[in-house]
Amino acid sequence: MKGFNLTHFSVDHPRLVIAVIAVITMGFLIQFPKVTIDTDPKNMLPATSDVRVYNDSVERDFSLHKDTIVLGIINEKGIFNRTTLEKVARITDEILKFKGVVTRDVTGFTTVDDVISTGDSITVKPLMTDVPKTPEEMDAFRKSIYDNPLIIDRLVSRDGTTTAIYVPLEPGANGKEIADRIREIVSKEKGDEEYYVAGDPVARDTFGAEMFKQMGFFSPISGMVMFITLYLLFGNLALISSVMAVAMVSIIWSMGLLIGLGYPVHIMSSMTPVFLMAIATDSIHIFNEFYFRFRELKNKRQAVFDTIKVVGQPVKYTALATAAGFGVLAIMHIIPVKVFGIFIAFGTIVIRLMSFSLIPAVMMLVKEEKILKAASGEDESENRTARILRGLGAIGTYKSRTTVTAGIILLFAAIIGISQINVNNNMVKWFKKGSDVREADRVINEKLGGTALGYIVMASEEDDFVKKPETMRYIELLQRELEKLPEVGKTFSVVDYVKRINRVFNSNDPAFDRVPDTKEAVAQFLFMFSMSAKPSDLDNVVDYPFRKANIWVQLKTWDAKAMQGVIDRVNAYTAGSPLSGAEFKPAGASYFNLVWNNEVLYDMIKGFVLALFIVFVILVFNFRSFKWAVIAYMPLLFTITMIYGVVGFMGKDFDMPISVLSCLSLGMAVDFAIHFISRFRRRMEEKVGETLVVSRREGTSPSPTTLDSSLLTDSLLWTAARPGKGIIRNAVLFATAFSAMILAPLTPYVTVGLFIASMMFISAVMSIIYLPALIMLFKSWLFSSR
């Protein structure tokens, strides 16, 4: 009875309760200036994760940079003209001045190494030391480009319309800030050229910046829409302000605690305010019943106590079910998943504390005449909405078999949709089509080898293993095999250097564009190259005992499944024709995106399945009945199945935002069922008691048939009309508020808006129509004594 004690205290000391809550809220609010953002997928996995440790070792072994920005420069008339090349040189020079850029490894026409022959040796020098000035010089430059397979598809497109500048970033550099500086430079250039800035750090850090904007812009908009909708539903500013206050207090307490404990805001935890606003709307059931009670009693204090008495238990158990749905994520091993689950669960508990303290306190401060005026339309027999809901409830009550059969048909259709779900993640697709980030990625991927980078690392225990001609040829054949994949735009390895040197060393004869026949020749070419080239040229593709070789794989998409396709092809090739003494393992940004994609998604799924079990146990305890728990569980399963069935039919990827929403769908879908069944059973008990009292007074005995039929149907219709109004209000409130998020520029927020609106609608309909049908269909089982 702790909740009732809190409510009594709040009713007796409303101003004190409000003041204490305000002071505590200020304590959490002052933590907000300490906020930090972390959108790096690397930090999604624990520092001790095998994949993270291995990926870090690969970056060290090959002197690799984790983040690289790609600047695409396009001239549809052709880039091989003096004006365009001068711009390329000028832009490159400006980029080399940027703080946060690894200047020694910036790759463009004026910085990339080219191998040329000088008699009995080779020389490595920049591809373009000076911009060609005459037509003859330009033709010679163009020919040197197309004679060099190292350059084609990486630095220059095959059609000659596009070139790129690759800008590696120092650890900790902000990709969005550097991308914005690049855009500022190119905006000063006039002419036929178009410029596109892409790459994982651009998408990641731009998303981080936009994430804050969305939190600061669309959350207030959703709140404003909620406020207006609440006013239209309840007509009293003070009371509806308390609902908004509950949501805001939970958000401030949760985010303040998260920030105060030193956790950064990840992509997942950025959605905490949105989720808590959704969960906070469950308080609407308190107002819904309070208006009915106050209209009947005309006594505010008693109406508050009676409301909490009948609504308190379902409100507490819906909170428990929601908190459990998110709380189980705390035992997962992905840190952002843990943080997300813990603080949503904490916020849910705060919401329930406010429901039994802040809301009753505000109710006591509102004048009775204003409440009576606002509650004047609350009557389950006269109100138009109540009559409509009673009619919907009658569909399930009187046509239970038809209703359940229709539900089963829809369920099977949804299962077919679920079978078509594609598990995939792509941060670039978190931006809407036509956005700068997404458009740049699309254009550069069409023109060049691709903006997404992965590695396939060959490792052996034998020194100089890489120098063997058979090793070189095997790597070359594997590269050709990978290039057959439509997602792979280009591959690159030490073999390409060796072949290039062999050809140049032999008077640029195309017949020598191959791996030399002897280990000694390979060793000689690599030695000659290492003496002339930048250290990073060889560092990026081999280690110095020459036990390891790194194959660069450029992908034309950041889809996680693209890197999975590369891995599958490598595994199939090496299994079919293995290279004795060597093993091949993936690494790089694309591989890491694949791993954290799978880890996060499957962690969420595991947590979701565990939460399904825990929620069922909670339902059993709530209803003190296994039978009623099963009935309450049906709408939850139906709603979730329908939502994900639609996801499958739409072809929407099952990505991280969708997986995160699965926990919210679990909590919200079961809330309505708990409210409906709890109020229905209480109504049945009350009506049965009233019938028995009347019968004793009249000296008659009611027949079991009368109790079974009339009381059952009347109670179901009453529940659909009165508590059902709270359910519909809850659904309309949040569906309306979060429909505004459909206009957000980030697709995860659009997904949240559509998902929540659909989920609330389906859950509400299931509660009003389908629950009465299930209860009528299984009434003999539900009401039997065994």
DRENFIDREN-343602 format. One record per residue (C-alpha): y, x, z; residue in three letters. Coordinates in steps of 0.02 Angstrom, whole numbers, plus 32768, in hexadecimal, padded with zeros to 4 digits. Example, Ala and Ser with C-alpha at 12.3 -4.5 7.8 and 13.67 -1.06 7.14 Angstrom:
<lumgus>
7F1F82678186ala7FCB82AC8165ser
</lumgus>
This chain:
<lumgus>
800080008000met807180987FF2lys80C8804C7F5Agly80F87FB07FBCphe813F80198049asn81AB80777FCCleu81E47FD47F80thr82107F89802Ahis827580258054phe82CE801E7FACser82F77F657FC1val833C7F838071asp839D80238044his83C980167F8Cpro846480857F8Darg840D810D7FF0leu837A810E7F77val83EC81197EDFile845281A57F2Eala83B7820C7F5Bval837281F97EABile841A822D7E61ala842182CA7ECDval836F82FD7EA0ile839382DD7DE9thr842B834F7DEFmet83BC83D87E38gly834A83CD7DA0phe83DC83BB7D27leu842C84617D58ile839084B97D17gln83B484867C64phe842B85177C38pro8398858E7C54lys833585417BC5val82DF85B57B48thr828485887AA6ile81E385D27A66asp81A3859979BCthr81398634799Casp808685FD7976pro804C86A379C1lys807C86657A6Dasn801685C87A56met7F7C862F7A83leu7F64868C7B27pro7F9087467B21ala7ED9876D7B46thr7E9987057AB6ser7E1F87687A49asp7E79873279ABval7F24876179EEarg7EE7880A7A2Dval7E94882F7986tyr7F2A87F77921asn7F9B88687989asp7F2588FB796Bser7F2988DD78AEval7FE788DD78B0glu7FE58983790Earg7F5E89D378A2asp7FB889AB7800phe806E89B1783Cser808588FC7809leu81168889782Chis80EB87DF7872lys818087877824asp81C787977775thr824D8731771Cile8241871B765Fval82E0870975F8leu82B886C3754Dgly833986E174C3ile832286757428ile837A867A7382asn832786047306glu837486687277lys831C870472B7gly83428782733File833F881972CAphe83F9881E72ADasn847B889072F8arg84D988087357thr844087C673B2thr83FC887373DCleu84A688A8741Fglu84A288127492lys83F1883E74CBval842B88EF74F4ala84C888B1754Carg846B883075B5ile83E688B075E4thr846C89297620asp84B988A2768Eglu8410887176D8ile83EF89277706leu8486891D777Blys8440888B77DFphe841488A37894lys8363886878B7gly8322889C780Bval82A5892B77F7val830F897E7772thr82938A077743arg82168984770Aasp8288890A76ADval823588F17603thr829A88CF7565gly82C3891F74BEphe832F89A6750Dthr82BA89CF759Fthr820789B97562val81AC8A587530asp81728A77747Dasp80F48AFD744Eval811E8B6C73B8ile80CA8C06736Fser811D8CB1736Ethr80A38D247315gly80168D53738Aasp80588CEB741Bser80A38C427441ile814C8C0D7484thr81768B7274E7val82278B2F74D8lys82808A8674E5pro82568A117457leu830E89FB742Bmet83818A8A745Ethr840B8A4A73ECasp842489A67393val83F889B972DApro849689B97273lys845E89B971BDthr83E489457163pro837089D9714Dglu83728A027206glu8354894A7230met82C0894071BAasp827689DF7206ala8290899972B5phe823D88F47286arg81A989517238lys819389BB72D4ser818D891C733Cile810988C672D3tyr80A1896472C7asp809689677385asn801B88E773CEpro805A8913747Dleu80FE88BE7453ile80C9882473EFile80BA87837454asp80F887DD74EFarg81A5881A74C0leu81B987CD7412val8174872C73C9ser810C8736732Barg818D86D072CBasp8219874972FAgly828686C4734Bthr826E86F27402thr827687887475thr826787957531ala82A787FC75C0ile823188077655tyr828C881C76FAval821E884F778Fpro82648826783Bleu8263888978DCglu8204883A796Fpro826F87B679C2gly82E787A0792Eala831886EC7909asn82DC86BB785Cgly8357862B784Alys83EE86967877glu83BF871D77F9ile8396869A7775ala8441864C7791asp849486F7777Aarg8434870E76D8ile846C8663769Carg851F869176C9glu8514872E765Dile84C786D975C5val8541864775D0ser85CA86C2759Dlys856E86EC74FCglu859A86837463lys853A866C73C2gly849686297380asp842C86667413glu83E185F57497glu83AF86377542tyr832385FD75B4tyr82FE863E7663val824D862076A5ala81C886667716gly8171863C77BAasp81FD867B782Cpro827C861277CCval8215857477E2ala81E7859B7896arg829485C878D6asp82EB85417870thr827384C378BBphe829E85067968gly835884ED7949ala833E844178FAglu82CB84137989met835B84227A03phe83CC83BD7990lys834A83337985gln833683317A42met83F283267A55gly841082A979C9phe837D823479AFphe834C82237A66ser83F881DA7A90pro83F1816C79F5ile8346812B7A29ser838A81137AD8gly841F80B17A94met83AE80417A2Cval834080277AC4met83DA7FF77B2Aphe84147F787AA9ile83657F307A98thr83547F237B55leu83F97EC87B60tyr83C17E4C7ADBleu831F7E327B3Bleu83617E277BEEphe841D7E0E7BE0gly84517E6F7C7Dasn84A37F197C6Dleu847F7F547D1Eala83C67F2C7D17leu83A77F747C6Bile8408800F7C9Dser8385802C7D22ser82FC80317C9Cval836080B17C3Cmet837F810F7CDFala82C481167D00val82A881667C56ala833781E17C6Bmet830482117D1Cval825182357CE4ser828F829D7C51ile830A83017CB9ile828D831F7D46trp820283527CCEser826983C17C5Bmet82CB84087CEEgly822A84377D46leu81E184827CA7leu827D84EC7C89ile829285177D41gly81E2855C7D4Bleu820A85D07CBAgly81A8857C7C2Ftyr81F585827B80pro820284E47B1Aval817984E77A97his816584747A02ile80F584047A6Amet815E83FD7B09ser81F983D57AA0ser81AE83277A8Amet81A5830A7B47thr824682A17B4Bpro820882337ABEval816182147B13phe81AC81F17BBDleu822481727B72met818B811B7B29ala812E811C7BCEile81C780E27C30ala81CA803D7BD2thr813480037C38asp81B57FDA7CBEser81E67F477C53ile81537EE67C9Bhis81AA7EEA7D44ile82477E9B7CFBphe81E47E1E7C98asn818B7DDC7D33glu82267DEB7DA1phe82897D787D2Etyr81FE7CF57D35phe81EF7D067DF3arg82A97D007E14phe82BE7C667DA7arg82367C107E0Bglu82667C4C7EBBleu83247C627EB1lys830B7CEA7F35asn832A7D9A7EF7lys82D97DF87F87arg823A7D8F7F82gln82367D967EC5ala82357E547ECDval81A67E577F4Bphe81407DD57EECasp815B7E317E49thr811D7ED67E90ile808C7E7C7EE2lys80497E377E3Cval80857EC07DC6val80777F567E38gly7FBE7F767E24gln7FB97F717D65pro80587FDA7D5Eval8009805D7DD0lys7F6780627D70tyr7FBB806A7CC6thr801C80FF7D09ala7F7C814D7D49leu7F2681337CA1ala7FB9817E7C42thr7FC982117CBAala7F0E82307CACala7F19822D7BEEgly7F9682BA7BF2phe7F60830E7C92gly7EB583417C4Eval7F1183B47BD5leu7F3784237C6Bala7E8484647C67ile7E9184987BB0met7EAB85527B8Bhis7F3E85467B12ile7FDA85637B7Cile805284EB7B21pro7FCC84647B2Aval7FBC84807BE6lys8079847B7BFEval808B83DF7B93phe800283827BF0gly803B83B47C9File80F183847C89phe80CF82DF7C2File805982B27CBEala80E082E57D3Bphe8161827C7CDFgly80EB81E67CE0thr80DA81F27D9Dile819881FC7DACval81A7815E7D42ile813481007DB7arg8192813C7E51leu823280FD7E02met81DE80577DD8ser81BE80387E90phe826180807ED2ser82F3808D7E58leu82D37FE97DFFile82C17F7F7E9Epro835C7FD67EE5ala83C37FA97E4Cval83807EF77E4Fmet83C27EE27F00met84717F177ECBleu84827E9B7E3Cval84D17DF47E66lys84567D637E68glu84BF7CF37DFAglu84BD7D767D6Flys84007D877D7Bile83EA7CCA7D7Aleu84547CBD7CDElys83F17D457C86ala834B7CFA7CBEala83767C487C8Bser83097C517BF0gly826E7C957C47glu81F07C087C42asp81437C177BFBglu81407B627BC1ser81F27B4B7B80glu82217BF57B3Casn82077C087A81arg81BD7CB77A8Ethr81457C7C7B15ala810D7BEC7AA7arg80EC7C627A15ile80897CD77A86leu80277C447ACAarg7FFD7C177A16gly7FC37CC979F1leu7F5B7CC87A8Egly7F0F7C237A55ala7ECE7C7779B6ile7E617CEC7A1Agly7E377C6A7A9Ethr7DFD7BDF7A2Atyr7DC17C497998lys7D717CD779F5ser7CE07CF8797Earg7D4E7CF978E4thr7DCC7D6B7939thr7D4A7DE77975val7CF37DE678CBthr7D987E0C7873ala7DB57E9878EFgly7D0A7EE378CDile7D2B7EE17811ile7DD17F3A782Bleu7D7A7FB5789Eleu7CFA7FE6781Aphe7D857FFA779Aala7DE3806B7813ala7D4880D5782File7D4080F27773ile7DF6812B777Cgly7DD081A1780Cile7D4781F277A4ser7DCD82227726gln7E3F827977A3ile7E6D832B7773asn7E8983A37804val7F17841577CFasn7FBC845B780Basn8053849C77ABasn80F984BB7803met815884B9775Eval811F84047747lys817383DB77ECtrp821283D87784phe82308347770Flys821E83587654lys82C083977609gly82F483F676A5ser833184AA7689asp829B84F676E3val8219848F7689arg826B849C75DEglu827D855A75ECala81C7856B761Basp819184FC758Aarg81F885567507val81C88607753Bile811185D67546asn811985937495glu816D862E744Flys811E86BD74B1leu807F86E9750Fgly80A9868375A8gly810B8684764Bthr8075867876BFala8020871C76E9leu7F738740772Agly7F0787DB7735tyr7E508804771Cile7E2788A3777Aval7D91890C7749met7D53897D77D6ala7CCD8A0377DEser7C958A83785Fglu7C908B0D77DBglu7D248B8077BBasp7D678B7F7708asp7D008AE376E4phe7D948A987688val7D9D8B2C7610lys7CF08B0B75C9lys7CF98AC77516pro7C768A447540glu7CE28A0875D1thr7D7A8A027562met7D2089A074DCarg7CDA8926755Btyr7D89890475A0ile7DC988EC74EEglu7D3F886F74C4leu7D6288127567leu7E1A88087537gln7DEE87BE748Darg7D7B874274E4glu7E06870A7559leu7E8286FA74CBglu7E1386727481lys7E4985FF750Fleu7ED9858E74D8pro7F3785AD757Bglu7F34866A7565val7FC686AC7500gly7FAA8767750Elys7F4387E9756Bthr7F6F889D758Aphe7F15893375D7ser7F0489F075D5val7E9A89DB7538val7F3589A374D8asp7F8F8A437508tyr7EFB8AAF74D4val7EE98A57742Dlys7FA48A65740Carg7FA68B1F7433ile7F0C8B3C73C6asn7F608AE87333arg80088B3F7349val7FB58BE77363phe7F5B8BCF72BDasn7FF58BB47250ser7FFD8AFA727Casn7F5F8AD97216asp7F228A27723Dpro7E6E8A687233ala7E8C8AC272D7phe7EC88A267332asp7E2A8A2E739Carg7DDE8A807435val7DB38B397417pro7CFB8B687412asp7CFD8BE474A1thr7D2D8BE17557lys7D8C8C84753Eglu7DFA8C3974B8ala7E228BA47528val7E4B8C1975B7ala7EBB8C837548gln7F1D8BED7508phe7F358BA875B7leu7F708C5275F4phe7FEC8C647565met802D8BB47585phe803F8BCE7640ser80A78C6C7623met81268C0E75B7ser81288B5875EFala81728B057688lys80F88B10771Apro80EA8A537723ser80A98A477670asp80008A8D76A2leu800B8A5F775Aasp800989A7772Basn7F6389B376CDval7EF98A3C771Fval7EE38A9577C5asp7EE28B5177C7tyr7E2B8B7477EFpro7E188B057754phe7D9C8A9777AFarg7E0089F87794lys7E5389A776FFala7EC889127700asn7EC888947672ile7F6C88337669trp7F53877D7635val7FEC871975FEgln7FD2865E760Aleu803685D875B1lys803185647648thr8039856D7705trp7FAE84EC7713asp7F3385287796ala7EA484F37725lys7EDF856F769Eala7EBA8603770Emet7E1785B27740gln7DEA85AE7687gly7E0D8669767Bval7D9E868C7711ile7D12862076CBasp7D1B867A7624arg7D1787257678val7C8286F376E2asn7C2586AE764Cala7C48874875E2tyr7C1A87C87668thr7B7D87677694ala7B46875F75DDgly7B67881775B7ser7B888873765Bpro7BDD891D7665leu7B6C898776D1ser7BC389D17769gly7C5C89607763ala7C9688BB77A9glu7D25884A7774phe7D9487E977EBlys7E31877E77CFpro7EDB879D781Fala7F94877E77FFgly800F86EF7814ala7FAD867277ABser7F0E8698780Btyr7F67868978B1phe7FB085E2787Basn7F0085A97851leu7EBC85DF78F9val7F4285917965trp7F3C84F778F7asn7E8384E4791Basn7E91851779D1glu7F1F849E79F6val7ED5840E7991leu7E27841E79D9tyr7E6B843A7A89asp7EC983977A77met7E2D83407A36ile7DC383837AC4lys7E47834B7B40gly7E5282A27AECphe7D9582867AF6val7D9582B87BADleu7E2982467BCEala7DCC81B57B7Dleu7D4381C97BFFphe7DBE81DB7C90ile7E2281437C59val7D8380DB7C55phe7D5B81127D07val7E0D80E17D3Aile7DF380367CEAleu7D53801D7D4Eval7DAF80467DF0phe7E437FDA7DC0asn7DDC7F3E7D9Bphe7D517F687E16arg7CE07F377D88ser7C827F927CFEphe7C847EF57C93lys7D407EDB7C96trp7D5B7F957C79ala7CF57F877BD7val7D5E7EF37B9Cile7E017F4E7BC4ala7DBF7FE77B6Atyr7DA37F8C7AC6met7E5B7F7B7A93pro7E7480347AB7leu7DE680687A44leu7E1A7FE979C1phe7ED0802179C0thr7EA680DA79B6ile7E2680BE792Ethr7E9F805578C8met7F2C80D378D7ile7EC2816778A3tyr7E6F8100781Cgly7F1980E277CFval7F40819C77E0val7EA381C0777Cgly7EC9814076F4phe7F7D817E76E4met7F41823076C8gly7FAD826D7759lys7F6E8311779Fasp7F28830C784Ephe7FA38390788Basp7FEA83C17933met806783307944pro7FDD82B3791Eile7F6583057999ser7FEA83067A21val800A824D7A06leu7F5382277A25ser7F7082397AE0cys800581C37ADBleu7FA081447A78ser7F1981497AFDleu7F9381277B8Agly7FF980A17B33met7F6680467AE4ala7F10802B7B8Bval7FB07FF87BE8asp7FBD7F4E7B96phe7F067F287BB7ala7F197F537C70ile7FB07EE07C80his7F5E7E517C22phe7EB67E537C7Bile7F007E747D29ser7F777DE17D19arg7EF37D727CCAphe7E767D907D57arg7EFC7D737DDBarg7F2D7CD17D84arg7E777C997D80met7E647CBB7E39glu7F037C5C7E61glu7ED47BC67DF3lys7E227BBE7E35val7E667BC17EE6gly7EE47B377EBEglu7E5B7ACD7E6Dthr7DE97ADE7F05leu7E777AB17F7Cval7EA07A157F18val7DE879E57F0Eser7DD179F57FCAarg7E6C798D7FE8arg7E2D79067F72glu7D7B79117FB0gly7D3279417F07thr7CD579D97EC3ser7D0E7A297E20pro7C827A467DA5ser7C5C7AFA7D70pro7C7A7AC47CBCthr7D2B7A907CE6thr7D4B7B367D3Bleu7D007B967CA9asp7D577B3C7C1Cser7DFF7AF97C51ser7E2F7B7F7CCEleu7DF47C0A7C5Bleu7E547BCE7BC4thr7EEF7B9E7C28asp7EF37C477C7Dser7EE07CA37BD9leu7F6D7C417B89leu7FDC7C597C22trp7FBB7D147C1Dthr7FE57D1C7B65ala80877CBD7B82ala80C87D0D7C23arg80877DBE7C3Dpro80707DC17B81gly812C7DB37B71lys813C7E577BCFgly80BD7EA57B5Bile81197E6C7AC0ile81C07E9F7B0Aarg817A7F4B7B2Easn81377F5B7A7Dala81D57F1A7A28val82437F867A96leu81F180287A6Bphe81C3800279B8ala827A7FD87998thr82C0806D79F5ala825080EE79A6phe825B80AA78F7ser8302810778F4ala82A081AA78F2met826281817844ile830B81C37809leu82F2826D785Dala82ED830577E7pro8253834C783Fleu81B182F57813thr8162830578C1pro81EC82947902tyr81D0821C7872val8117821E789Cthr813C81FA7952val81AB81677924gly8130811878ABleu8099813C7919phe80E580F179B7ile81288057795Dala807E8037790Cser801F805A79ACmet808B7FE57A15met807A7F5A7995phe7FBD7F687985ile7FA67F777A41ser80117EDE7A63ala7FB67E7479E2val7F0F7EAF7A25met7F417E7C7AD3ser7F867DD07AA6ile7F027D9C7A27ile7E697E0A7A36tyr7E567E137AF2leu7E4B7D547B05pro7DCA7D537A79ala7D617DD87AD0leu7D6F7D807B78ile7D3A7CD97B2Cmet7CAC7D277ACAleu7C657D847B60phe7C977D097BE8lys7BE47CE97C21ser7BCA7DA47C3Btrp7C757DC27C89leu7C6D7D347D06phe7BB57D417D33ser7B907D747DE5ser7B1E7E027DAFarg
</lumgus>
